[in-house]
Amino acid sequence: MAKVIQPFDPKDVVAHPEAYFRRAYVWQVPVRITHWVSALCVTVLFLTGLYIASPILAPSGEPAHHFVMGRIRQIHFAAGIIFVISFLVRIYWFWAGNNYARSGFPFVWRASWWRDLFRQATDYLRLERGHVHLGHNALGGSAYTFFVIFLGWVQIFTGLALYSETNPAGILNKLFGWVIPLLGNSYRTHMIHHLVAWAFPIFALLHIYIVTYDSTQYGNGLITSIISGYKFYRQGDIRNDEWLS
């Protein structure tokens, strides 16, 4: 049966504002670009990293005529450099962007942050719409801070340190060479780099599930917002996520 759409009545909007969605510009262009660039780079880095750790291709013929491992490492390193650039741009936009670019910051020393964290977790467990943020809530901000920021820095420092081994006299070795002796040796650095990499597909699965759930449960256009920049909100939703409030 076809759904009957009622004509828009401005008077009804005034009388029942809670029943209507509004639109707000949330994710600015740098946020959206760095999101997709980082997502693509992490995917390439993870897949090429798996091959580097355990090569599965064995081309026929003389090894001198093939450059499979070298090409995979080349792609891995190129994706790594692009990821670092995107990572730094996003950090810069944390300060230069709007409040939504800074939303979800883990203010662990604030009681209000902990209240928001437990409230959001409770809403998810109860499958309720709850008090919706247009930006990142405390729970989402915590996940981004740990999985993306903290572990991202771990991968950047260990990855560049390992790459610097190819040129001990180069600038990268001067900047990041200290990481390897700090962690013990090259083998341990490789293992940390490899093990931490598995946290990213775990985060990706959780991230995809949550954004799909939120988009359908809240009806706020969360999935399309990372393309268009716009999200939808209702009366009572936290529209202006203040970073310093």
Stockholm file with secondary structure:
# STOCKHOLM 1.0

chainA/1-245         MAKVIQPFDPKDVVAHPEAYFRRAYVWQVPVRITHWVSALCVTVLFLTGLYIASPILAPSGEPAHHFVMGRIRQIHFAAGIIFVISFLVRIYWFWAGNNYARSGFPFVWRASWWRDLFRQATDYLRLERGHVHLGHNALGGSAYTFFVIFLGWVQIFTGLALYSETNPAGILNKLFGWVIPLLGNSYRTHMIHHLVAWAFPIFALLHIYIVTYDSTQYGNGLITSIISGYKFYRQGDIRNDEWLS
#=GR chainA/1-245 SS CCCCCCCCCHHHHHHCGGGCCEEEECSCHHHHHHHHHHHHHHHHHHHHHHHHHSCCCCCSSCGGGCCHHHHHHHHHHHHHHHHHHHHHHHHHHHHHSCHHHHTTCCCTTCHHHHHHHHHHHHHHHHTCCCSCBSSCCHHHHHHIIIIIIIHHHHHHHHHHHHHHTTCTTSHHHHHHTTHHHHHSSHHHHHHHHHHHHTHHHHHHHHHHHHHHHHHHHHCSCHHHHHHHCEEEECTTSBCSCCSCC
#=GC SS_cons         CCCCCCCCCHHHHHHCGGGCCEEEECSCHHHHHHHHHHHHHHHHHHHHHHHHHSCCCCCSSCGGGCCHHHHHHHHHHHHHHHHHHHHHHHHHHHHHSCHHHHTTCCCTTCHHHHHHHHHHHHHHHHTCCCSCBSSCCHHHHHHIIIIIIIHHHHHHHHHHHHHHTTCTTSHHHHHHTTHHHHHSSHHHHHHHHHHHHTHHHHHHHHHHHHHHHHHHHHCSCHHHHHHHCEEEECTTSBCSCCSCC
//
